[in-house]
Amino acid sequence: MTSRYHSTTVATLLSLVPGPNVPARHLKNLGNFRDYKVKKDELKMYPVLCRELNVVAGLSGSGHIFKDIANWYQDPDVDHRPDLALYPTHPLAVAAYELGDSAVEKSQASPARKPFIARCAYQWMITAVEVKKEGGETGFGFKPKEPLLRTAEKSYTVRSQFATYAAEIMLRQHRTHLFMIFIAGWHARIFRWDRNGAIVSNPINLKTDAKLLFDFVYRLVRANKTVQGFDPTVSLATDAEINLLQNYTSQNKYLKGYKALMLENMKEYPLHKVECDEVLQFDGRRRTRASRKKSYLIGKHVAGGYAPVGRGTKGWVCYCIEDDTLAFLKEQWRANAVGVHPEIETYKRLREHNVHFVATVVAGGDVSSHRGVHKTISQRYFDKEGINLPERIQTRLVLKDVGRPLESYADSSELLLILGTAIKGHQEAWEQAGVLHRDISIGNILIDVKSTTERPLGFLNDWDLCKYKEELYTQAAPSQPGVSGTWAFGSALSLRFPRKPKELADDLESFIYVPLYCAFRYQLHDLSSGNYELMKKATQIERQKDNLENDELAETKHNFFYSEKRHSNGLYTGGRSKFKAIRSAEPPIDLAEPCSPLGNLLRRAFTLLRKHYKTVDMSYMKENYSATPPRHQRVGRRPKVPTPAADIAPDYLLEIFNLQAPRVNTGAFPSSPSSAPSSSSPGPSAPRPLDDHKAIMQLFAHAYYTDQGERIAAEPFRNDKLYDQFDGTCVIVPKPYNNSSRTSSKRKAGDADPNPRPKKTPSHGWQANFDGPSQQPQPEPEDEDEDGSSSESESDSDLDSISDSDSNDGAAPQS
């Protein structure tokens, strides 16, 4: 994070850990660095540092201990780890990090290291220490007058690695902030992270000023947990509280799965108790009783990301002790800025206007303790550099409704039904409550676990980026341009013009990219690795091998959903492949079943988008919002597995959308002119299909009908969902210091700009016992290129040609 590290004095860092320094009488026993070899081998530095730091820790009587964890990962899926860690001696912690006498004896570690070696256990780390030998690449400057951030090519990698440790600790633990240490040969820096960035001490010379590092460690190990950075409103669950969860029963298989997720991962994710203020509902006149606190147990998160800065959103399926039920608890650090609405207030507004297909909030609010509301402090230091970062406030939200990932849909017909309910919720939120979601994505549409298999229902989640209708259509550029929504599902216009205010049409276009993403990933198409029968029978290893070798799918997916260009002012642009698909009115993939409901939807969707984009004034967009002044054949028959949703989906969508079935021989795709205000053109708007919900609702409901208006039989498309075709695919990652674009969709959490583009990628971490994807949270990006050059350049012809007159009126051009 180029702009998210601030260098300050050691005295400033020490002031953030109040307490006494090492008593003078003990200083003579410290700083024994005679055997500290800094130029040859990092491994030989570890035991010396552990020995000296443990002498300091021992003076405090805290029982905390530094361990050498450089070669012992937490689990095979999380093999990144710092070199040293400070651990408590709580019995649960010891069980997690101790290797055992037998393992230590068999270890190939040197005799000097063996007394200190332990396992990486992020869930128990008080602080982490990274160690580099003298002359090695450190990422940060340690020499006199050397800048804080080094510019060598490998510096990015080192900083990214260091930031990933911070992100991992903050993901697994309940933190308000975090202290870390970076030692490079004879020098050290102290870091204090919060959700706005890292405050970094000036270098400490261990030859002459080792006392400064010892004073910091002495203060830290003596400090209470709140000063150390732990959230004082969260506590370890007691045995009695854990027993309550163990005794919880449900006949719902998904709720059973979430209970198992909590109980089976307690070693890696210890159960904690969180208290939240109950949110009382109104009877229209008054509250019927006083509010109270409710207690929730949380364990392994089901949503989260590798980013040490930003909102830091995490989600858990939680157990309510008072109600003996499972619910969903969400935590994040919201920006305390004008126009940013606390999500709990948005949910109240939605409920007051009787909006359906959204979750019901039952508890939550801003988090406070005896020290007041929990807020970040690092922005105060960045202000001195002229970097204006909003203060962030910790907030929690408990939702009555528990969802499962959209990706766990049974087949394509069920997918469209679930998306249809989410669209209905979006329409009611906009038309009844005046709320625009602004972050339509695969991760924000969930399937209600309590809905039936005959009628699985979806609901629209995560309203933290919303805007109210009265705030829109001002024609003013966003205060943080480009920072809104999930990049992969952004509209082509919002990606190409990051200064353009979000509008209704952008959300509705995103609803089209969600089923397209699912088709890319789970349905049979012309870029799939094989035919239906072979892919269904493939083993997990065969599937990953085929995916890894499917370069064309990986490249097409990347270009359509993730490709981006960074400009010198920190803004990002993208969407070139989306513009091309819209211009040609053709989806980027061809389904093996082009006349299925999903095939109908995608084909008609890009015709609709082309018609919509022909009304956009591209010259106006460039002037006001620019970033800078079928070869596949299906083989075999699909097994028939009953999916009742396929039978009721058309009728149910027609019912909730208040639409009629298309009349036979008249076509199923009428236009929908509108005169709603638009940010895409000056003055009065021309009628555009996506300025209201009518066209998008017709698109989804009529997908179950042919172009001639005849209803499509559900039977041929049952069980048409394949395995995850993205699992194991290669990730396109360019070198960080060249003159090419940052085109990776999976980048490290190291460096970021003051106003980066949206840092949200699809999260697939819902790992309960159901047939859905299981994927580690993804690192968030680092951005250091300054020239803004990119192979993702947006040619003006790509944009202008959509506006040109075309006698085909949205049809694909003839060759």
Secondary structure by P-SEA (a helix, b strand, c coil): ccccbbbbcaaaaaaaccccccccccccccccccccccccccccaaaaaaaaaaaaaaaacccbbbbbcccccccccccccccbbbbcccaaaaaaccccaaaaaaccccccccccccccccccccbbbbbbcccccccccccccccccccccaaaaaaaaaaaaaaaaaaaccccbbbbbbbccccbbbbbbcccbbbbcccccccccaaaaaaaaaaaaaccccccccccccccccaaaaaaaaacccccaaaaaaaaaaaaacccccbbbbbbbbbbbbccccccbbbbbbbbbbcccccccccccccbbbbbbcccccccbbbbbbbbbcccccccccaaaaaaaaaaaccccbbbbccccccccccccccccaaaaaaaacccccbbbbbbbbbccccccccccccaaaaaaaaaaaaaaaaaaaacccccccccccccccccccccccbbbbbbcccccccccccccccccccccccccccccccaaaaacccccccaaaaaaaaaaaaaaaaacccccccccccaaaaaaccaaaaaaaaaaaaaaaaaaaaaccccccccccccccaaaaaaaaaaccccccccccccaaaaaaaaaaaaaaaaaaacaaaaaaaccccccccccccccccccccccccaaaaaaaaaacccccccccccbbbbbbbcccccccccccccccccaaaaaaaaaaccccccbbbbbccccccccccccccccbbbbccccccccccccccccccccccccccccccccccccccbbbbcbbbbbbbcccccccccccccccccccccccccccccccc
